[in-house]
Amino acid sequence: MTHSHGGPAPIAVDAMGGDLGPTEVVAAVRLAFQESSAFSPVTLVGDESVLRPMLSHAGLAREPKIAVHHASEVITMEDKPMAALKRKKDSSMVQGIELLKSGRASALVSCGNTGALMAGGQIRLRLIAGVGRPALAAVIPRAGGFFILIDAGANPEAAPEHLLHNAIMGSHYARVVLKVHSPRVGLLSIGTEEGKGNAVTTEAHALLKGVGSLVNYAGPTEGFQVFQNHCDVAVCDGFTGNLLLKSWESLAQFFSSILKHELKANPLRLSGAFLSRGAFDALKRTINPERYGGAPLLGLRGNILKAHGSSNRHAIHSALRAASAIVRADMLHHIETDIARAGALLHVPHHAVGAPFASMARQGHPAAS
């Protein structure tokens, strides 16, 4: 996707939607351009009377690669998603989605209302042909690196074909952000044996085997294995994924607080902690959620990255970096191509979504066995 002047279309940023306000968004953009003067162009979407002085204060007023698109309204975290989308059409989020739909932006980053962002994305951008539902992809640390968790909360329920789509989309995201050429895909289940799990995972297992080398399938995967060096992409429904994600985030905070408390228990431990501060700093960097501050909403005909509502400048900067990488890799095109290939391998018409995939697995279709 290119801009009218021949260069890349800017990354649009919903500057008003986060808990910490536009100050952190402007600071994040400043960090991005400090890191690289060749960073993608950025369009800040929000109240121009608020954003212009902030850009001047940050020394970015004359940066030619930064633009402001005025939006007079804000969708808050308390707003009902569908009502807000209808009532606040001049909100920073809706205007950002419109920039993406029209091609005036190559990606959209938002810390705003998750429900409104997902609903707006689906309504205005529509789904990639063949994809049943979008999915959020989160990056989580594991032994020796990181893995992609998908779906991390977009859709609580999933059919077998949705899990197949998640595997394809998560694999492409892993290639972009984890730099893994052939990501290993694990299907979250309660056991690694054939037939273990519920009907959905059993049918999804058959579909994943049926697409052959299109997905580097590592088989059914138990919860403890995802934190070992077992897979690069963990596939599940949004209900399971959101529970796993929030449990991991809570446990990371829990163990960090216990560690701090115990290290301060006496002077001897405190001196040991001082000598080990390099190791503790490395641990903090590994588990820090700001490292990958945005989760892409995959499956849409446009690149949307959702950051935490409470994201600070470092987390938003990470989301901007991820958005730029996704655009450069033309990830959307590659996902679209592989979704179509999966349909062809399973003898499903390119326009078909939903029941055909699952019914093939249930009926023992040769392509899904």
C-alpha positions as CSV (number, residue, x, y, z in Angstrom):
1,M,0.0,0.0,0.0
2,T,1.5,3.3,-1.1
3,H,0.9,6.9,-0.4
4,S,-0.3,9.3,-3.1
5,H,3.3,10.7,-3.3
6,G,4.7,7.3,-4.1
7,G,6.1,6.4,-0.6
8,P,4.6,4.1,1.9
9,A,1.2,5.0,3.3
10,P,1.5,6.3,6.9
11,I,0.8,4.3,10.1
12,A,-2.3,5.8,11.6
13,V,-2.4,6.1,15.4
14,D,-5.5,6.6,17.5
15,A,-4.0,9.3,19.7
16,M,-6.9,9.9,22.0
17,G,-8.1,6.4,23.0
18,G,-5.7,5.3,25.7
19,D,-5.9,5.6,29.4
20,L,-2.8,7.8,29.6
21,G,-3.9,10.2,26.9
22,P,-2.1,11.6,23.8
23,T,1.0,12.7,25.7
24,E,2.3,9.1,25.7
25,V,1.3,8.6,22.1
26,V,3.3,11.6,21.0
27,A,6.2,10.5,23.2
28,A,6.1,7.1,21.5
29,V,6.2,8.6,18.0
30,R,9.2,10.6,19.2
31,L,10.9,7.4,20.4
32,A,10.3,5.8,17.0
33,F,11.9,8.6,15.1
34,Q,14.8,8.8,17.5
35,E,15.4,5.1,16.9
36,S,15.4,5.5,13.2
37,S,15.0,8.6,11.0
38,A,13.8,6.2,8.3
39,F,10.8,5.1,10.3
40,S,7.5,4.9,8.5
41,P,5.4,8.0,8.1
42,V,2.9,8.5,11.0
43,T,-0.6,10.1,11.0
44,L,-1.8,11.0,14.5
45,V,-5.6,10.9,14.6
46,G,-7.3,13.1,17.2
47,D,-8.0,16.7,18.4
48,E,-5.6,18.9,16.4
49,S,-5.8,21.7,19.0
50,V,-4.4,19.2,21.5
51,L,-1.9,17.4,19.3
52,R,-0.2,20.3,17.6
53,P,1.2,21.9,20.8
54,M,2.3,18.5,22.0
55,L,4.2,17.9,18.8
56,S,5.9,21.3,19.1
57,H,6.9,20.5,22.7
58,A,8.4,17.2,21.6
59,G,10.3,18.9,18.8
60,L,8.3,17.2,16.1
61,A,6.3,20.1,14.7
62,R,8.4,20.3,11.5
63,E,8.9,16.6,11.0
64,P,7.7,16.0,7.4
65,K,6.8,12.4,8.1
66,I,4.3,13.2,10.8
67,A,0.8,14.4,10.0
68,V,-2.3,15.1,12.1
69,H,-5.8,14.1,11.0
70,H,-8.4,16.0,13.0
71,A,-11.0,14.0,14.9
72,S,-13.3,15.9,17.3
73,E,-14.6,12.9,19.4
74,V,-13.2,10.1,21.6
75,I,-14.6,6.6,22.2
76,T,-14.0,5.9,25.9
77,M,-13.5,2.6,27.6
78,E,-17.0,2.9,29.2
79,D,-18.8,3.4,25.8
80,K,-20.8,0.5,24.4
81,P,-19.0,-0.5,21.2
82,M,-21.8,-0.6,18.7
83,A,-23.5,2.5,20.1
84,A,-20.2,4.4,20.1
85,L,-19.4,3.5,16.5
86,K,-22.8,4.8,15.4
87,R,-22.9,7.9,17.6
88,K,-19.2,9.0,17.5
89,K,-18.4,8.9,13.8
90,D,-15.8,11.7,14.1
91,S,-13.9,9.8,16.9
92,S,-10.2,9.2,16.6
93,M,-10.8,5.4,16.4
94,V,-13.5,5.6,13.7
95,Q,-11.5,8.1,11.7
96,G,-8.4,5.9,12.0
97,I,-10.3,2.9,10.6
98,E,-11.6,5.0,7.7
99,L,-8.0,6.1,6.9
100,L,-7.1,2.4,6.8
101,K,-10.1,1.5,4.6
102,S,-9.4,4.2,2.1
103,G,-5.8,3.4,1.7
104,R,-4.6,6.6,3.3
105,A,-3.0,4.5,6.1
106,S,-1.2,1.1,5.9
107,A,-1.9,0.2,9.5
108,L,-3.8,1.5,12.6
109,V,-2.5,1.4,16.2
110,S,-5.0,2.0,19.0
111,C,-5.0,1.7,22.8
112,G,-8.7,2.3,22.8
113,N,-11.9,0.4,23.5
114,T,-11.2,-3.2,22.4
115,G,-14.8,-4.1,21.6
116,A,-15.3,-1.0,19.5
117,L,-12.0,-1.5,17.7
118,M,-12.9,-5.1,16.8
119,A,-16.4,-4.3,15.8
120,G,-15.4,-1.2,13.8
121,G,-12.6,-3.2,12.0
122,Q,-15.0,-6.0,11.0
123,I,-17.8,-3.7,9.9
124,R,-15.7,-1.3,7.9
125,L,-12.7,-3.5,6.7
126,R,-14.5,-6.8,6.4
127,L,-12.7,-10.2,6.7
128,I,-10.2,-11.7,4.3
129,A,-11.9,-14.1,1.9
130,G,-12.2,-17.5,3.5
131,V,-11.5,-16.3,7.1
132,G,-14.4,-17.0,9.5
133,R,-13.4,-14.8,12.4
134,P,-10.6,-12.4,13.3
135,A,-8.1,-13.3,16.0
136,L,-5.8,-11.4,18.4
137,A,-2.2,-12.5,18.4
138,A,0.0,-11.9,21.5
139,V,3.7,-12.4,22.0
140,I,4.6,-14.3,25.3
141,P,8.0,-15.3,26.6
142,R,8.9,-19.0,26.9
143,A,12.1,-20.9,27.6
144,G,14.7,-19.7,25.1
145,G,12.6,-17.1,23.4
146,F,8.9,-16.2,22.7
147,F,5.8,-17.7,21.2
148,I,2.7,-16.3,19.5
149,L,-0.6,-17.0,21.3
150,I,-3.6,-16.9,19.0
151,D,-6.5,-16.2,19.7
152,A,-5.7,-14.1,22.7
153,G,-9.3,-12.9,23.2
154,A,-11.1,-11.7,20.1
155,N,-13.6,-14.6,19.9
156,P,-14.5,-16.7,22.9
157,E,-15.8,-19.6,20.8
158,A,-14.2,-21.1,17.8
159,A,-15.0,-23.8,15.2
160,P,-12.3,-26.1,13.9
161,E,-11.8,-24.1,10.7
162,H,-11.2,-20.9,12.8
163,L,-8.4,-22.7,14.6
164,L,-6.9,-23.7,11.2
165,H,-7.0,-20.0,10.2
166,N,-5.4,-19.0,13.5
167,A,-2.6,-21.4,12.8
168,I,-1.9,-19.8,9.4
169,M,-2.2,-16.2,10.6
170,G,-0.1,-16.9,13.7
171,S,2.6,-18.5,11.6
172,H,2.9,-15.4,9.4
173,Y,3.0,-13.1,12.4
174,A,5.7,-15.3,14.0
175,R,7.8,-15.0,10.8
176,V,7.6,-11.2,11.0
177,V,8.1,-10.4,14.7
178,L,10.0,-13.5,15.9
179,K,12.0,-14.0,12.7
180,V,11.3,-17.7,12.6
181,H,11.3,-19.1,9.0
182,S,9.1,-22.2,9.7
183,P,7.2,-21.6,12.9
184,R,6.2,-24.7,14.8
185,V,2.4,-24.7,15.5
186,G,0.9,-26.4,18.6
187,L,-2.8,-26.9,19.1
188,L,-3.7,-26.3,22.8
189,S,-5.3,-29.3,24.2
190,I,-5.5,-31.4,27.5
191,G,-3.2,-34.1,26.1
192,T,-0.8,-34.9,23.3
193,E,-2.4,-38.2,22.3
194,E,-4.7,-38.5,19.3
195,G,-8.3,-38.0,20.2
196,K,-7.6,-36.2,23.4
197,G,-9.5,-33.0,23.9
198,N,-13.0,-31.9,22.8
199,A,-14.7,-32.3,19.4
200,V,-13.4,-28.9,18.2
201,T,-9.7,-29.6,18.9
202,T,-10.1,-33.2,17.5
203,E,-11.5,-31.8,14.2
204,A,-9.0,-28.9,14.1
205,H,-6.2,-31.5,14.6
206,A,-7.5,-33.3,11.4
207,L,-7.6,-30.1,9.5
208,L,-4.1,-29.0,10.5
209,K,-2.7,-32.4,9.3
210,G,-4.7,-32.1,6.1
211,V,-3.0,-28.9,4.9
212,G,0.4,-30.6,4.9
213,S,3.5,-28.3,4.7
214,L,1.4,-25.2,4.6
215,V,1.5,-25.3,8.4
216,N,4.5,-26.7,10.3
217,Y,2.2,-28.6,12.7
218,A,3.8,-29.9,16.0
219,G,0.6,-31.6,17.1
220,P,-1.6,-31.3,20.2
221,T,0.1,-29.3,22.9
222,E,-0.5,-29.1,26.7
223,G,-0.5,-25.9,28.6
224,F,2.8,-26.4,30.3
225,Q,4.5,-27.1,27.0
226,V,3.9,-23.7,25.6
227,F,6.4,-22.2,28.1
228,Q,9.0,-24.8,27.1
229,N,10.7,-24.7,23.7
230,H,8.0,-26.7,22.1
231,C,6.2,-24.4,19.7
232,D,6.4,-20.9,18.2
233,V,2.7,-20.5,17.8
234,A,0.1,-21.8,20.2
235,V,-3.4,-22.0,18.7
236,C,-6.7,-21.9,20.7
237,D,-10.0,-20.2,21.0
238,G,-10.2,-16.7,22.4
239,F,-11.7,-17.8,25.7
240,T,-8.8,-20.2,26.5
241,G,-6.2,-17.7,25.1
242,N,-7.4,-14.8,27.1
243,L,-7.4,-16.9,30.3
244,L,-3.8,-18.0,29.5
245,L,-2.6,-14.5,28.7
246,K,-4.1,-12.8,31.8
247,S,-2.9,-15.7,34.0
248,W,0.6,-15.4,32.7
249,E,0.6,-11.6,33.1
250,S,-0.7,-11.9,36.7
251,L,1.8,-14.6,37.6
252,A,4.7,-12.6,36.2
253,Q,3.6,-9.7,38.5
254,F,3.0,-12.0,41.4
255,F,6.5,-13.7,41.3
256,S,8.2,-10.3,40.7
257,S,6.6,-8.9,43.9
258,I,7.5,-12.0,45.9
259,L,11.1,-11.8,44.6
260,K,11.4,-8.1,45.6
261,H,10.0,-8.8,49.0
262,E,12.2,-11.7,49.7
263,L,15.4,-10.0,48.5
264,K,14.8,-7.1,50.9
265,A,14.2,-9.5,53.8
266,N,17.7,-9.0,55.2
267,P,21.0,-7.2,54.3
268,L,22.7,-10.4,53.1
269,R,20.0,-11.1,50.5
270,L,20.1,-7.4,49.5
271,S,23.8,-7.5,48.8
272,G,23.3,-10.7,46.8
273,A,20.6,-9.0,44.8
274,F,22.9,-6.1,44.1
275,L,25.6,-8.4,42.8
276,S,23.0,-10.2,40.6
277,R,21.4,-7.1,39.2
278,G,22.5,-7.9,35.7
279,A,20.6,-11.2,35.7
280,F,17.5,-9.5,37.3
281,D,17.6,-6.7,34.6
282,A,17.7,-9.4,31.9
283,L,14.7,-11.2,33.4
284,K,12.8,-7.9,33.7
285,R,13.4,-7.2,30.0
286,T,12.3,-10.7,29.0
287,I,8.9,-10.7,30.9
288,N,8.2,-7.0,30.3
289,P,4.9,-6.7,28.4
290,E,6.1,-3.4,26.9
291,R,8.5,-5.4,24.7
292,Y,5.7,-6.3,22.3
293,G,3.1,-3.6,23.1
294,G,0.6,-4.4,20.4
295,A,-1.5,-7.4,19.4
296,P,-2.6,-7.5,15.8
297,L,-6.2,-8.2,15.0
298,L,-5.6,-10.7,12.2
299,G,-8.0,-11.8,9.5
300,L,-9.2,-8.4,8.5
301,R,-8.6,-6.7,5.2
302,G,-6.3,-4.2,6.9
303,N,-3.6,-4.1,9.6
304,I,-5.0,-3.2,13.0
305,L,-2.9,-3.5,16.2
306,K,-4.5,-3.3,19.6
307,A,-2.4,-2.1,22.5
308,H,-3.3,-2.2,26.2
309,G,-5.5,0.7,27.3
310,S,-2.9,1.5,29.9
311,S,0.1,1.4,27.5
312,N,2.9,3.9,28.1
313,R,5.2,5.4,25.5
314,H,7.5,2.3,25.4
315,A,4.6,-0.1,24.8
316,I,3.1,2.1,22.1
317,H,6.5,2.5,20.5
318,S,6.7,-1.3,20.4
319,A,3.3,-1.4,18.7
320,L,4.5,1.1,16.1
321,R,7.6,-0.9,15.4
322,A,5.5,-4.1,15.0
323,A,3.0,-2.2,12.7
324,S,5.9,-1.0,10.5
325,A,7.4,-4.6,10.3
326,I,4.0,-6.0,9.3
327,V,3.6,-3.5,6.5
328,R,7.1,-3.9,5.2
329,A,6.6,-7.7,5.1
330,D,3.3,-7.4,3.2
331,M,2.0,-9.9,5.8
332,L,-1.7,-9.3,4.8
333,H,-1.1,-10.5,1.3
334,H,0.8,-13.6,2.4
335,I,-2.0,-14.5,4.9
336,E,-4.6,-14.1,2.1
337,T,-2.6,-16.3,-0.2
338,D,-2.2,-19.1,2.4
339,I,-5.9,-19.0,3.4
340,A,-6.8,-19.6,-0.2
341,R,-4.2,-22.4,-0.5
342,A,-5.7,-24.1,2.6
343,G,-9.2,-24.0,1.0
344,A,-7.8,-25.5,-2.2
345,L,-6.0,-28.3,-0.3
346,L,-9.2,-29.1,1.6
347,H,-11.3,-28.8,-1.6
348,V,-13.3,-25.8,-0.2
349,P,-14.5,-23.0,-2.5
350,H,-12.4,-19.8,-1.9
351,H,-15.6,-18.0,-0.7
352,A,-16.7,-20.7,1.7
353,V,-16.5,-20.0,5.4
354,G,-17.6,-22.1,8.4
355,A,-19.4,-25.4,8.2
356,P,-17.6,-26.9,5.1
357,F,-14.3,-27.3,6.9
358,A,-15.7,-28.8,10.1
359,S,-18.1,-31.1,8.3
360,M,-15.3,-32.5,6.2
361,A,-13.4,-33.4,9.3
362,R,-16.4,-35.0,10.9
363,Q,-17.2,-37.0,7.7
364,G,-13.6,-38.3,7.3
365,H,-12.9,-36.3,4.2
366,P,-9.5,-37.6,2.8
367,A,-8.0,-34.1,2.7
368,A,-8.8,-33.6,6.4
369,S,-7.4,-36.9,7.6
